[in-house]
Amino acid sequence: MHLDQEILAGLIEGSPYPIYLVLGDELRLVLANAATLKAWGKDVSIIGKRLIEILPEFAEHHFGALMRQVLNTGEAYHAVNEQIKIVLDGVLKTFHYNFSYLPVKDIEAKVIGVVCHATDVTQLLESADDISRLGLEAVENNERLETINEALAATNEELATTNEELTESARLLELSENRFRNLILQAPFAICVIRANDLVVSEVNDRYLELVGKPRSIVDGKPIWDAVAEAAEVYAPIMEMVVQSGETFFATEAEVVLIRNGAPEQVFIDFVYEPVTDLSGSVSAIMVVGIDVSDKVRSRHAIEEMEERIRLAVEAAEIGTYDLNYKTGELLGSVRFDEIFGLGNGIGRETIIDHYHPDDAHLSVLAHEEAKKTGHIFYEARYLREGFPMKWLRFQAKVYFDADGNRLRTLGTVMDITAYKALQQQKDDFISIASHELKTPLTTLKASLQLLARMRENPNTVLFPKVIDQASRSMDKITELVDDLLNVSKINQGHVGLKKDWFNLGDMLDKCCIHVRESGSYELVLEGDKSLMVFADEHRIDQVVVNLVNNAVKYAPDSKQIFLKTEAFEDKVKVSVRDNGPGIPTNKLPHLFDRYFRADELGTQVSGLGLGLFICADIIKRHGGEIGVESELGQGSKFFFTLPLNELEIEI
């Protein structure tokens, strides 16, 4: 017995549980009931679209990979209490579902799609969590009440004992009250006595009132934390600790913001909370003794801050510092100073000068002679050390003189500027290369335009197409050079974005490099697995392949076959471009992907700015892959790059 298709569709549509069907490797949605559309917050316009387009948030999960697993194996997948995140009304929300992915087969038993049956169990899980939480809270509340009752009982006992002890303490304090008050009032530093039981100020001298910036009427006889409320948050707990423990608290250069004379003021204070005990040993009062040390602290902080700024600046710039005594010839250098020269500690000035480039050996003497007039030293010299590359060093210093104008000492810095000099040279080289490369096509283009201008009145039908083709080729060359410069600019500014999607790597390789194929001079041979699917920016990967093929055409013009090969490994896919050209010298292989590097350094064979492979390396790096080259002289060259497969599958 077979159910009518309309009846079957009605049963699916009427189901209160989400049911939907996707077909093909692209996971295209062909059927979704009302419960599915409601759960996703979508309407029927999504039918026919790819699942990654409908729910892009699925890219953060592995559901696409699971569906492809069902498509490939034909085995169903079941999940219980699976967490799923879906954007509803513009907000990413979390749900829990029980669901099954079942294979859908055609009449030939071939798996063509996946049907999903799902049940929202979010509320069930939340209800179970609430019940469990309420039970735990009830147990914890009972235990907490028992603890509170015990603490209250203990506190009541302590209060009863304390009342008895305070009575005796008060009697003893009255006997020495006058002598104690005079001692406090005449003290040369701030003193305040606070009763332990209620923290009310019982005695305070004028020095303390000056310290906190309050009149006596606000402090004397008032609770201390009402009088100095701005300090209560930090120091009230400390005072309570002293009362309870009976142990003295010392604070050195404590930072406090006090409202002094109606305005907030930051002060630094050395103070002591000294517990005063009665005959029974209980704390009856807290004596606060303090000294304002703000001026001393601010002066020291200013010096420390200046020293720290100087230290950080010197370290950040990797600058070495030195002190040269003209009378004794003693030279004291920092750790970085010794690292720059690499000659060990305690070296002399003459030893350093002996390692200067012969053409620069006189610069130090000239600089020191000039400093007799200006008081400043500045020069740059090349430093040679056997077994190490040459360094460019920059010296700057200030010379100090005695009352008679004689030089006493010089304090200076030395900095390794080798990289800076290399960048300057690289910039000069690049300007030279760019000027040369642009000059050739511009000259050709200008000549073509001049010929066209002459033929304007009397066109030469035979020469005219050739001139147009020549001008077009020159324009294409200029465009290529400018595009390379723009791509490097985007890389430097971090503006090179990737637009990833699934595409067939074999199809992309089969369609790329049309300009090479149409020339008829070279054959592109595609090898390896042509069915590989990758999740990447197809345009950028095509750009990499085109650049590698162009290099094969430029540097191996006699290799009429260029081989494009794809290989799949456990966690990556590898694409290689191989030619049968002359190969590349071993000493140049490590630098091929550097900016502005050209294998043909003299530019006699091919043109270019040396940016193509640098751009390719950046594109592959942004995909999480690697790029490299294998070559031997006379054996051709193979450039390759990889793309990670595991990460790509996770992103679906």
C-alpha positions in Angstrom: 0.0 0.0 0.0 1.4 3.4 -1.0 0.5 6.8 0.5 -0.5 9.5 -1.9 2.3 12.2 -2.1 -0.2 14.9 -1.2 -1.2 13.0 1.9 2.5 12.4 2.8 3.3 16.0 2.3 0.3 17.0 4.5 1.5 14.7 7.3 5.0 16.3 7.2 3.6 19.8 7.0 1.2 19.1 9.9 3.8 17.7 12.1 4.4 19.9 15.3 8.1 18.9 15.1 10.6 20.4 12.6 11.2 18.2 9.5 13.3 19.4 6.6 15.1 17.9 3.6 18.4 18.9 2.0 19.9 17.5 -1.3 23.3 17.3 -2.8 26.8 18.2 -1.7 25.7 21.9 -1.6 23.2 20.9 1.2 20.4 22.8 -0.7 17.0 23.0 1.2 14.1 21.5 -0.9 11.5 20.9 1.8 10.8 22.4 5.3 7.5 22.2 7.3 6.0 25.1 9.2 7.5 23.9 12.5 11.0 24.2 10.9 10.3 27.7 9.5 9.1 28.8 13.0 12.1 27.3 14.8 14.5 29.1 12.4 12.5 32.3 12.3 12.3 32.1 8.4 9.6 32.0 5.7 9.1 29.9 2.6 11.5 32.1 0.6 14.4 30.0 1.9 13.3 26.9 0.0 15.8 26.2 -2.7 18.7 27.9 -0.9 21.9 26.4 0.5 21.8 25.7 4.2 24.9 27.8 4.9 23.2 30.8 3.2 20.0 30.3 5.3 21.7 29.8 8.7 25.3 31.2 8.5 25.6 30.7 12.3 25.8 26.9 11.5 29.3 27.7 10.3 30.4 27.8 13.9 29.1 24.2 14.4 29.8 20.8 12.9 26.3 20.2 11.5 27.3 20.6 7.9 30.1 18.1 8.3 27.6 15.6 10.0 25.2 15.9 7.0 28.1 15.3 4.6 29.0 12.3 6.6 25.5 10.9 6.2 25.7 11.6 2.4 29.0 9.9 2.1 28.4 6.8 4.3 24.6 6.4 4.0 24.4 5.8 7.7 22.0 7.8 9.9 23.2 10.1 12.7 21.2 10.6 15.9 21.9 13.3 18.6 20.4 13.8 22.1 20.3 17.2 23.9 22.5 18.8 21.2 23.2 22.5 21.8 22.3 24.6 18.7 22.6 28.4 18.3 20.2 30.2 15.9 19.7 33.9 15.2 16.0 34.8 15.9 14.8 38.5 15.6 18.5 39.5 15.2 19.6 37.8 18.5 21.8 34.7 18.7 19.9 32.3 21.0 20.8 28.8 22.3 18.5 25.8 22.1 18.7 22.1 22.8 17.4 19.5 20.3 17.0 15.8 19.9 17.5 15.2 16.2 18.2 12.5 13.6 19.9 12.9 10.1 18.5 10.1 7.9 19.8 9.3 4.4 17.4 9.8 1.4 18.0 7.5 -1.5 16.8 7.4 -5.1 15.3 4.4 -6.9 18.8 3.1 -7.5 19.6 3.2 -3.8 22.0 6.1 -4.2 22.1 8.6 -1.3 21.0 11.9 -2.7 20.0 13.9 0.4 19.5 14.1 4.1 16.1 14.4 6.0 16.2 15.8 9.5 13.6 15.1 12.3 14.1 17.4 15.3 12.5 17.9 18.7 13.1 21.0 20.8 13.9 19.8 24.4 15.2 23.2 25.7 12.3 23.8 28.1 12.6 20.2 29.4 16.3 20.6 30.2 15.7 24.0 31.8 12.9 22.6 34.0 15.1 19.8 35.1 17.9 22.2 36.0 15.5 24.4 37.9 14.2 21.5 40.0 17.8 20.4 40.8 18.8 23.9 41.6 15.9 24.5 44.0 16.7 21.3 45.9 20.3 22.3 46.4 19.3 25.9 47.5 16.9 24.4 50.1 19.7 22.3 51.6 22.1 25.2 51.5 19.6 27.5 53.2 19.0 25.1 56.0 22.7 24.7 56.6 23.1 28.5 56.4 20.3 29.1 59.0 22.0 26.6 61.4 25.3 28.4 61.0 23.7 31.8 61.6 22.0 30.6 64.8 25.3 29.3 66.1 27.0 32.5 65.3 24.3 34.6 67.0 24.5 32.5 70.1 28.3 33.0 70.2 27.9 36.7 69.6 25.5 37.1 72.4 27.9 35.4 74.8 30.8 37.6 73.6 28.6 40.8 74.2 27.8 39.8 77.7 31.5 39.3 78.5 32.5 42.5 76.8 30.0 44.6 78.8 31.6 43.4 82.1 35.1 44.1 80.9 34.2 47.6 79.6 33.0 48.7 83.0 36.3 47.9 84.6 38.2 49.5 81.7 36.3 52.8 82.1 37.2 53.0 85.8 40.9 52.6 85.0 40.8 55.1 82.2 39.3 57.8 84.3 42.4 57.7 86.7 44.9 58.8 84.0 42.6 60.7 81.7 44.0 64.2 82.3 47.7 63.1 81.9 46.8 61.2 78.7 44.9 64.1 77.2 47.8 66.5 77.7 50.2 64.1 76.1 48.0 63.9 73.0 47.4 67.6 72.7 51.1 68.5 72.9 52.4 65.8 70.5 54.2 67.1 67.4 52.4 64.7 65.2 48.7 63.8 64.5 47.0 61.7 67.2 43.4 60.6 67.4 41.9 58.2 70.0 38.8 56.2 69.1 36.7 54.1 71.4 36.7 50.5 70.4 33.0 49.8 71.2 31.4 52.5 69.0 34.3 54.0 67.1 33.6 57.5 68.5 36.5 59.9 68.7 37.3 60.6 72.3 40.5 62.6 72.0 42.0 64.4 69.0 44.8 67.0 68.7 45.2 69.9 66.3 47.7 68.1 64.2 45.2 65.4 63.3 42.6 68.0 62.5 45.1 69.6 60.1 45.9 66.2 58.6 42.2 65.4 57.7 41.3 69.0 57.0 38.3 69.1 59.3 37.2 71.4 62.1 37.1 70.1 65.6 33.3 70.3 65.7 33.0 67.6 63.0 35.6 65.2 64.5 35.6 65.4 68.3 33.0 63.3 69.9 31.7 62.0 66.5 31.9 58.5 65.0 35.2 58.5 63.1 33.7 57.2 59.8 31.1 59.9 59.9 33.8 62.5 60.3 36.2 61.0 57.7 33.7 59.2 55.6 35.9 59.3 52.4 38.4 56.9 54.0 35.8 54.4 55.5 35.6 52.0 52.5 39.3 51.1 52.7 40.3 51.6 56.4 37.1 50.8 58.4 37.7 47.0 57.8 41.3 47.4 58.9 40.4 49.2 62.1 37.8 46.6 62.9 40.5 43.9 62.4 42.8 45.7 64.9 39.9 45.9 67.4 39.2 42.2 67.0 42.8 40.9 66.9 44.5 43.4 69.2 47.4 43.6 66.7 49.0 46.8 65.6 48.5 47.9 62.0 51.3 49.9 60.3 50.9 51.8 57.0 53.7 53.4 55.1 53.0 56.0 52.5 49.3 55.0 52.3 47.5 56.8 49.5 44.2 58.4 50.7 41.9 60.9 49.1 40.6 63.2 51.8 38.0 66.0 51.7 40.2 68.7 53.1 38.6 72.1 53.7 35.8 71.1 51.4 37.8 69.9 48.4 39.2 66.4 47.6 42.9 66.1 47.9 45.3 63.1 47.4 47.7 62.7 50.4 50.2 60.1 51.5 50.4 59.2 55.2 52.6 57.1 57.4 50.2 56.0 60.2 49.7 53.4 62.9 46.5 51.9 64.3 47.7 51.0 67.9 45.2 49.0 70.0 44.9 50.3 73.7 44.0 47.5 76.1 42.5 47.6 79.5 43.6 45.6 82.6 41.7 42.5 81.3 43.6 42.6 78.0 40.6 43.6 75.9 40.9 46.4 73.3 39.2 49.5 74.7 40.4 52.0 72.1 42.4 52.6 69.0 45.1 55.2 69.0 45.8 56.6 65.5 49.2 58.2 65.0 49.9 59.8 61.6 52.4 61.9 59.7 51.7 63.6 56.3 54.6 62.5 53.9 52.9 63.7 50.7 55.7 66.1 49.6 58.4 63.4 50.1 56.4 60.8 48.2 55.5 63.0 45.3 59.1 64.1 44.8 60.2 60.5 44.8 57.4 59.4 42.5 58.3 62.1 40.0 62.0 61.0 40.0 60.9 57.3 39.7 58.5 58.0 36.9 61.1 60.0 35.0 63.6 57.2 35.4 61.1 54.6 34.3 60.2 56.5 31.2 63.8 56.9 30.3 64.4 53.1 31.0 61.4 52.1 28.9 62.3 54.4 26.1 65.9 53.1 26.0 64.8 49.4 26.2 62.1 49.9 23.5 64.6 51.4 21.2 67.2 48.8 22.0 69.6 51.6 22.8 72.9 51.0 24.6 74.1 53.6 27.0 77.7 54.5 28.1 79.7 56.8 30.3 83.3 57.8 29.2 85.7 59.4 31.7 88.1 61.6 29.7 90.7 61.7 32.5 90.9 58.0 33.2 89.8 56.7 29.9 87.4 54.4 31.7 84.3 53.3 29.6 81.2 52.0 31.4 78.5 50.5 29.3 75.0 49.1 29.8 74.1 45.4 29.1 72.7 46.4 25.7 75.9 48.4 25.0 78.0 45.2 25.5 75.5 43.1 23.4 75.8 45.5 20.5 79.6 45.2 20.3 79.9 41.6 21.5 83.4 42.0 22.9 82.5 41.4 26.6 82.5 43.7 29.6 85.0 46.4 30.4 86.3 47.0 26.8 88.1 50.2 26.0 87.2 52.9 23.5 90.3 52.1 21.4 89.3 48.5 21.1 85.9 49.4 19.7 87.4 51.9 17.2 89.8 49.2 16.0 86.7 47.2 14.8 85.4 50.1 12.7 85.4 49.9 8.9 88.7 51.4 7.7 86.8 54.2 5.9 85.0 55.1 9.2 87.9 54.8 11.7 88.5 58.6 11.8 84.8 59.5 12.5 85.0 59.1 16.3 88.0 61.5 16.6 86.3 64.1 14.4 83.1 63.8 16.4 84.9 64.3 19.7 86.9 67.2 18.4 83.7 68.9 17.2 82.1 68.3 20.6 84.7 70.6 22.1 82.7 73.4 20.4 79.2 72.1 20.5 79.1 69.9 23.5 77.3 67.2 21.5 78.5 64.1 19.6 76.7 62.5 16.6 78.1 60.2 13.9 77.3 56.8 12.2 79.9 54.2 11.5 80.2 50.6 10.2 81.3 48.0 12.8 83.1 44.9 11.7 83.5 41.8 13.9 85.1 38.6 12.5 82.5 35.9 11.8 79.5 38.3 12.0 77.7 40.5 9.5 78.6 44.1 9.3 76.6 46.5 11.6 75.7 50.2 11.1 75.9 52.0 14.5 74.7 55.4 15.5 76.4 57.3 18.3 74.8 60.3 20.2 76.3 61.8 23.3 76.5 64.9 25.5 79.9 66.2 26.7 80.3 67.7 30.2 83.1 70.3 31.0 84.7 71.6 34.2 84.9 75.3 35.1 88.0 75.8 32.9 86.3 74.3 29.8 88.2 71.0 30.0 86.2 67.8 29.1 85.3 65.7 32.1 83.0 63.0 30.8 80.5 62.1 28.1 77.2 60.4 28.6 75.9 58.8 25.4 73.9 56.2 23.5 74.7 53.7 20.8 72.0 52.1 18.6 72.2 49.4 16.0 70.7 50.9 12.8 71.6 48.1 10.4 67.9 47.3 9.7 67.2 51.0 9.2 70.0 51.3 6.7 68.8 48.1 4.9 65.3 49.6 4.6 66.8 52.7 3.2 68.7 50.7 0.6 65.7 48.6 -0.1 63.6 51.7 -0.7 66.2 53.1 -3.0 66.4 49.8 -4.9 62.6 49.6 -5.2 62.3 53.1 -6.5 65.0 52.3 -9.1 63.3 49.0 -10.1 59.8 50.6 -10.2 61.1 53.5 -12.3 62.8 51.2 -14.7 59.9 48.8 -15.0 57.3 51.6 -15.6 59.6 53.5 -18.0 59.7 50.7 -20.6 55.9 50.2 -21.1 55.3 54.0 -20.8 57.8 54.6 -23.5 56.3 52.0 -25.7 52.8 53.3 -25.0 53.9 56.9 -25.8 55.4 55.8 -29.1 52.2 53.9 -30.0 50.1 57.0 -29.3 52.5 59.1 -31.4 52.1 56.7 -34.4 48.3 56.7 -33.9 48.3 60.5 -33.9 50.2 60.5 -37.2 47.8 58.0 -38.8 44.8 60.0 -37.7 44.5 61.8 -41.0 45.8 58.9 -43.2 45.2 55.6 -41.4 47.5 52.7 -42.3 45.2 49.7 -42.3 48.1 47.3 -42.0 50.1 49.0 -39.3 47.0 50.3 -37.3 46.1 46.9 -35.6 49.7 46.3 -34.6 50.0 49.7 -33.0 46.8 49.1 -31.1 48.0 45.7 -29.9 51.3 47.1 -28.8 49.6 49.9 -26.9 47.2 47.4 -25.3 50.1 45.2 -24.1 51.9 48.2 -22.7 48.8 49.2 -20.8 48.3 45.7 -19.5 51.9 45.8 -18.2 51.4 49.1 -16.4 48.1 47.8 -14.9 49.9 44.7 -13.6 52.6 46.7 -12.0 50.1 49.1 -10.4 48.0 46.1 -9.2 51.0 44.6 -7.4 51.7 47.9 -5.7 48.0 48.2 -4.6 48.0 44.6 -3.2 51.2 45.3 -1.2 49.6 48.5 0.2 46.5 46.5 1.2 48.6 43.9 2.9 50.5 46.6 4.9 47.3 48.2 6.0 45.6 44.8 6.9 42.8 45.4 4.4 43.1 42.1 2.5 39.9 40.2 3.5 38.9 36.7 2.5 35.5 35.7 1.1 35.4 31.9 1.7 33.0 29.4 0.2 33.1 25.8 -1.0 34.4 25.3 -4.6 35.8 22.5 -6.7 39.6 22.9 -6.8 39.9 20.9 -10.0 37.4 23.1 -11.8 39.2 26.3 -10.7 42.5 25.0 -12.0 41.0 23.9 -15.3 39.6 27.4 -15.9 42.5 29.6 -14.7 45.2 31.2 -16.7 43.1 31.8 -19.9 45.7 34.2 -21.2 48.4 31.5 -21.1 46.1 28.9 -22.7 45.0 31.2 -25.5 48.5 32.2 -26.4 49.0 28.6 -27.7 52.6 28.6 -26.6 52.2 26.6 -23.5 50.2 23.5 -22.4 48.8 23.5 -18.8 48.7 19.8 -17.7 46.3 19.1 -14.8 47.3 16.1 -12.6 46.0 14.6 -9.4 42.6 14.5 -7.8 40.2 16.7 -9.7 37.2 16.3 -7.4 38.6 18.0 -4.3 36.3 20.5 -2.6 37.9 23.3 -0.5 36.5 26.1 1.6 38.5 29.1 0.7 38.5 32.4 -1.2 38.4 31.1 -4.8 39.4 34.5 -6.3 42.5 34.8 -4.1 43.5 31.2 -4.7 43.1 31.7 -8.4 45.3 34.8 -8.1 48.1 32.7 -6.4 47.9 30.0 -9.1 48.0 32.6 -12.0 51.1 34.2 -10.4 52.9 30.9 -10.1 52.1 30.0 -13.7 53.2 33.4 -14.9 56.5 32.9 -13.1 56.9 29.6 -14.9 56.3 31.3 -18.2 58.8 34.1 -17.4 61.7 32.1 -15.9 61.2 28.9 -17.9 60.2 30.0 -21.4 61.5 26.9 -23.0 59.3 24.6 -20.8 56.3 24.3 -23.0 54.5 22.1 -20.5 53.5 23.5 -17.1 52.1 20.9 -14.7 49.3 21.7 -12.1 48.9 19.0 -9.5 46.4 18.6 -6.6 47.0 16.1 -3.8 44.9 15.4 -0.7 46.5 14.4 2.6 45.0 13.6 6.0 44.7 17.2 7.2 45.5 19.4 4.1 45.3 19.7 0.4 48.5 20.5 -1.7 48.6 22.4 -5.0 51.8 22.5 -7.0 53.0 24.3 -10.2 56.0 22.6 -11.9 58.1 23.4 -14.9 61.0 21.9 -16.7 63.1 25.1 -16.8 66.6 25.8 -15.8 65.9 25.8 -12.0 66.8 28.3 -9.3 70.1 28.6 -7.5 70.1 27.2 -4.0 71.2 30.5 -2.4 68.2 32.3 -3.7 65.5 29.8 -2.6 65.1 31.2 1.0 64.5 34.7 -0.3 62.0 34.1 -3.1 59.0 35.1 -1.0 60.6 38.3 0.4 59.2 41.7 -0.7 60.9 43.2 -3.8 63.1 40.1 -4.3 63.7 39.1 -7.9 65.5 35.9 -9.0 66.8 37.8 -12.0 68.5 40.6 -10.0 69.9 42.3 -13.0 66.5 42.4 -14.8 68.0 41.4 -18.1 65.7 38.4 -18.6 62.3 39.3 -17.2 60.5 42.4 -15.7 58.6 42.9 -12.5 58.7 44.5 -9.1 59.5 41.4 -7.1 56.1 41.5 -5.3 54.1 38.6 -6.8 55.4 35.8 -4.6 55.3 38.1 -1.5 51.6 38.7 -2.2 51.0 34.9 -2.8 52.7 34.1 0.5 50.4 36.5 2.4 47.2 35.1 0.8 48.2 31.5 1.8 49.2 32.6 5.3 45.8 34.2 5.8 44.2 30.9 4.8 46.2 29.1 7.5 48.3 27.2 4.9 52.0 27.1 3.9 53.8 28.1 0.6 57.2 26.8 -0.6 59.5 25.9 -3.5 61.6 23.0 -4.5 64.3 23.5 -7.2 67.6 22.3 -8.5 69.7 23.8 -11.3 68.9 22.0 -14.5 66.0 20.1 -13.0 63.2 22.6 -13.2 61.2 24.2 -10.3 58.1 23.3 -8.3 56.2 26.0 -6.4 53.5 24.6 -4.0 51.0 25.7 -1.4 48.8 23.9 1.1 45.4 24.6 2.6 44.3 23.0 5.9 41.3 20.6 5.5 40.3 20.0 9.1 39.8 23.7 9.9 37.8 24.1 6.7 35.4 21.3 7.6 34.9 22.8 11.1 33.9 26.2 9.5 31.0 24.8 7.5 
